[in-house]
Amino acid sequence: MATDRIRRTTRSKNGTDTPASSQGRLRLASAVQLRVGRGKHEPSLLVGPDGDVPLNGSAVAILRLCDGSRSRAEVIAEMVRGAGKNLHVSDIAEFLDAALARHWIVEEW
């Protein structure tokens, strides 16, 4: 007998519903690659079928943690630990929501 998985959601700043807790593991989608630049003259990029997306250092750090070994909560916790007060939980969560919506990352159960 199959059971439905019920997920609670929270309302983000931009008014969209997002999962409140998630147990799936996050990883880069198979169609994208992370290319980390070396210095100012070579930017870090997310390369995918829709084109290249320039990334800042925080985005690179978050996406590097999406290696299939961590849940959403673990990625957020590790980023907060590493960045101290420079990054807020809500900012990291919103970036992960956007990355999921744009199919840059996937959640595996």
N, C-alpha and C positions, 0 to 999 in steps of 0.2 A: 504494500500500500504506500503510495507516494504521499509525502506531506509537503505542504507549502511552507516556504521560508518567509517568516514575517520580519520585516525590517522597520525599525523606528526611524523617523526622519526629524531633522531640525531645519529651521528656516535660516538661511544664510543672509548676509547683509544685502545681497542683490535680490532677495525675495524668492530664491529657488529652494526646493526641498532637497536636502542632502542626507545621506545615511548618517545616523547618529553613532552607530557602532558597526564595525565591519570586521569580519574574521578572515576575509579573503586576503591572499598575498598579492602585492602589486608588483608588476614588472613592465618593462617597456614593451610596447606592441611589436609584433614581429615585422611590421612594415616600416618601422622607424629605427634610426641609429642616433646615438649621441656622439657628437664629435667635439671634443674639448680642445679649445684653442690654446695656443702657447703665447701668451702675452697680449698686449693691446692691439697689435696689428693682425692677429688671427683670432677672430671671435669664436666663441663656443656656439655650436649649432645643433639643432634637432633636425635631422634630415629625414624626410618622409615623402610619400607620394604627392602630397599637396604642396611641396616646396620646402625650402630651408627656413627655419625659424631661429633667429638669434636669441641667445639665452644669457641672462646675467648669472653671476656666481651662485646666488641662492637657488635659482632654478636648476642649475647643473648639480648642485649638492643634493637637492631633493630627488632629482631623476636618477642620480647614481645609487640612491638608496632603494629605488624601485627595481630590485634585482631578482624578485621572486621569492625572497627569503623573509620578507617583512610584511606585516599587515599595515593598514592605514595608520592605526594608532601607534605602531612601532616606528614608522617613518616620522610621524609628527614628533614623538617623544625624543627620538635621536636628533632630529633637527633642533629642537628646543634646547636639548642638552649641549649640543655643539655650538649653537649660535648665541646662547645666553639670552639677553634681553633685546638683541637686535631683530629677532623675528618673533612674531606673535603666532600662537596656535591657529587663530582664525585665518591669518594670511597663508599659512602652510596648507590648511584645509581647503581654502578657496583655490589655491594653485592646483592641488590634487584633483579637486572637482573639475576644474577647467581642463586639466590634462586628460582626465577620463572622458569628458564630453567631447574633446577633440580627437579621441582615440590615440593619444600619444602613449598612454599606459592602459593596461588591462588588469582586471582583478580576477584572480584564479581561485576557485573554491576547492 
